[in-house]
Amino acid sequence: MLLLDERRGVAPEADPAFLSDVLAGLAQGQKAIPARWFYDHRGSELFEEITRLPEYYPTRVETGLLEKHCPEVGRIVGAGRAVVEFGSGSSLKTPHLLRAIFPAAYVPIDISGDFLRESVADLGQAFPALPVFPVEANFMGPVRLPAEIAGAAKLGFFPGSTIGNLVPRSAVDLLRGMIDTLGIGAMLLIGMDRVKDEDVLVPAYDDAAGVTAAFDLNLLHRINRELGGDVPIDLFRHQARWNDLWARIEMHLVATADLAFTIAGHRFVMKAGETIHTENSHKYDPRSARQLLAAGGWSPIREWPDADGMFSLFLAEARPEPMAP
């Protein structure tokens, strides 16, 4: 629990968990802030810009896969399921799925409430007869679904390779948490980005137009605005790097000079070249993707890769855990 003097200068509406994560993360040897705090309203807008960039292939490739394979997904999962989307964002990919499976309801879950409500309003115009129950929540923790869908079979939807933002241990925890939310017998349609050449991966996270850099730096703007910070944002630059050992892209905010700043009365010092680690994006080959799903309690049913092996959609089912042999 934060003490009152730890909230000096903090906006009354600021999330206490945001403050706690920032203070704890910046106190580490390798400074780090969880990527979920990117997504205030401006961060959500910038991410939607990122998805339209020529360098950012995941959205383009995954959308093509959904357009092509959602009819088959519909035949496998059947009609009448409630679709529960984890981290719905703009819900731009969702119509491809909704049109294919004739759902009983749609439940978008997102941490950015304003952005969630805007997206739901747009979706309601396209599907006026579909019951929609938005849930403003951090899907990394337990999520209580609306009572209206309690009796419905459920299909989780987790596109965008968002699972790649989590280290494997946290990814497994999330997948198991999804089973707690959706129940045994639920299905999950999930997108996963594949391992590929570094010269394709790095530009996708460090585009020529600088949109990803603005997205990364917006985290510092949010800290200054909401947490009473005086971070010298002009002394940081965005960097994307490939970590081959962990098969992931890492995003960092690099200090370009020795600097100091305060947040909620807490002082932090950084040397030139020191970084704040802000995001991971893990990449999976087909075998490691299936192993990750299985470790999270999901039994893979089908995989649909694109022709160039850039990205894959997986459909999996939450089955009762079998006895070990």
Secondary structure by P-SEA (a helix, b strand, c coil): cccccccccccccccaaaaaaaaaaaacccbbbbccccccaaaaaaaaaaaaccccaaaaaaaaaaaccaaaaaaaaccbbbbbbcccccccaaaaaaacccccbbbbbbccaaaaaaaaaaaaaacccbbbbbbbcccccccccccccccbbbbbbbcccccccccaaaaaaaaaaaaaaccccbbbbbbbbbbccccccccccccccaaaaaaaaaaaaaaaaccccccccccbbbbbbbbccccbbbbbbccccccccccccbbbbbccccccccbbbbbbcaaaaaaaaaaacbbbcccccccccccbbbbbbbccccccc
